[in-house]
Amino acid sequence: MTTDLGVSYQGNVLLRIAPAGLLTRERKPHEKSGLAERRLERPRNAKRKVAAAPGNASLRLVPRSPKTRIPALLRAAALVRERAHAPYSKYPVGAAVLAGGRIFAGCNVENSAYPLSVCAERNAMAMAVAAGFKRIDAVAVVGGNHRPSAPCGGCRQVLAEFAAEATPVVYASADGETIVTTIGELLPSAFSRSDVIAAAPVSTGTRVPAPPTRSRAASGKDRSAAPVRGTRSSGR
């Protein structure tokens, strides 16, 4: 029961919050014993109750859902975005992937030879692969000032190589606007390793003979010698 003064009763014990943050316990006024008894103590059974409860005792052993790690992924992506090398586009992007319970972050790195620039998502994915992980559980991308920056087509294909269709993907802008989707929604009917395996020719165990090579003696001329074009002096 809680009174208007902000104090509450638990059984026959009056509970208050002391200035130091400890519980103040005293008997109710109508109790015969301990009318002036007041003592400060911490809740002794707090840790014991957690240890004794089967559900709470195993909380640390239960793996958290990838969706619960989205805020941490977004923070990692926003932090690494500040280290992006984008002197040409002026468009820094940060990305983070969750793999094996760990977060791997990467930023976009541009190059004066534009085709050599690498996106943030691919750099983050490379960090996870270099650490020994070939499967990711969630992705976060931070880029753009007003409109969230979605992964480009190439990055979607790279992420799909290491993620299931239901893997959550969150991309956000610098001002906080966030869009939540999945790998399957970003890249439906993705080309995958199963397509490569299905298209691979079946080996019959026989060797295909190599095409015969022609030597200089057999051909009668040097193959490396280019034909001489006619000039004005040759009369042609």
ChimeraX attribute file (.defattr): number of C-alpha atoms within 10 A of each C-alpha:
attribute: neighborCount
match mode: 1-to-1
recipient: residues
	/A:1	8
	/A:2	11
	/A:3	8
	/A:4	6
	/A:5	7
	/A:6	9
	/A:7	12
	/A:8	15
	/A:9	16
	/A:10	10
	/A:11	10
	/A:12	13
	/A:13	14
	/A:14	19
	/A:15	19
	/A:16	17
	/A:17	14
	/A:18	11
	/A:19	8
	/A:20	7
	/A:21	10
	/A:22	13
	/A:23	17
	/A:24	17
	/A:25	20
	/A:26	19
	/A:27	19
	/A:28	17
	/A:29	12
	/A:30	8
	/A:31	10
	/A:32	8
	/A:33	10
	/A:34	11
	/A:35	12
	/A:36	10
	/A:37	9
	/A:38	12
	/A:39	9
	/A:40	14
	/A:41	10
	/A:42	10
	/A:43	10
	/A:44	8
	/A:45	10
	/A:46	9
	/A:47	9
	/A:48	11
	/A:49	12
	/A:50	14
	/A:51	13
	/A:52	11
	/A:53	10
	/A:54	10
	/A:55	10
	/A:56	12
	/A:57	13
	/A:58	11
	/A:59	11
	/A:60	8
	/A:61	8
	/A:62	8
	/A:63	8
	/A:64	11
	/A:65	11
	/A:66	17
	/A:67	15
	/A:68	10
	/A:69	18
	/A:70	21
	/A:71	12
	/A:72	14
	/A:73	27
	/A:74	23
	/A:75	17
	/A:76	22
	/A:77	31
	/A:78	25
	/A:79	18
	/A:80	20
	/A:81	25
	/A:82	12
	/A:83	15
	/A:84	20
	/A:85	19
	/A:86	16
	/A:87	12
	/A:88	10
	/A:89	8
	/A:90	10
	/A:91	16
	/A:92	24
	/A:93	29
	/A:94	30
	/A:95	33
	/A:96	36
	/A:97	30
	/A:98	24
	/A:99	23
	/A:100	13
	/A:101	14
	/A:102	14
	/A:103	20
	/A:104	23
	/A:105	29
	/A:106	28
	/A:107	30
	/A:108	23
	/A:109	18
	/A:110	22
	/A:111	13
	/A:112	9
	/A:113	7
	/A:114	9
	/A:115	8
	/A:116	10
	/A:117	14
	/A:118	16
	/A:119	22
	/A:120	29
	/A:121	29
	/A:122	23
	/A:123	21
	/A:124	25
	/A:125	28
	/A:126	18
	/A:127	18
	/A:128	24
	/A:129	16
	/A:130	10
	/A:131	11
	/A:132	11
	/A:133	16
	/A:134	15
	/A:135	19
	/A:136	26
	/A:137	21
	/A:138	27
	/A:139	33
	/A:140	31
	/A:141	33
	/A:142	34
	/A:143	25
	/A:144	18
	/A:145	15
	/A:146	12
	/A:147	16
	/A:148	20
	/A:149	21
	/A:150	20
	/A:151	24
	/A:152	11
	/A:153	11
	/A:154	12
	/A:155	18
	/A:156	18
	/A:157	19
	/A:158	15
	/A:159	25
	/A:160	22
	/A:161	16
	/A:162	18
	/A:163	21
	/A:164	16
	/A:165	16
	/A:166	13
	/A:167	20
	/A:168	21
	/A:169	24
	/A:170	26
	/A:171	25
	/A:172	24
	/A:173	20
	/A:174	17
	/A:175	13
	/A:176	13
	/A:177	14
	/A:178	17
	/A:179	16
	/A:180	11
	/A:181	14
	/A:182	18
	/A:183	22
	/A:184	18
	/A:185	13
	/A:186	18
	/A:187	15
	/A:188	11
	/A:189	9
	/A:190	15
	/A:191	12
	/A:192	13
	/A:193	10
	/A:194	9
	/A:195	10
	/A:196	10
	/A:197	10
	/A:198	9
	/A:199	9
	/A:200	9
	/A:201	8
	/A:202	8
	/A:203	7
	/A:204	6
	/A:205	6
	/A:206	6
	/A:207	7
	/A:208	6
	/A:209	6
	/A:210	6
	/A:211	6
	/A:212	6
	/A:213	7
	/A:214	10
	/A:215	11
	/A:216	11
	/A:217	8
	/A:218	8
	/A:219	9
	/A:220	9
	/A:221	10
	/A:222	10
	/A:223	11
	/A:224	7
	/A:225	7
	/A:226	7
	/A:227	7
	/A:228	6
	/A:229	7
	/A:230	9
	/A:231	8
	/A:232	6
	/A:233	6
	/A:234	7
	/A:235	6
	/A:236	7
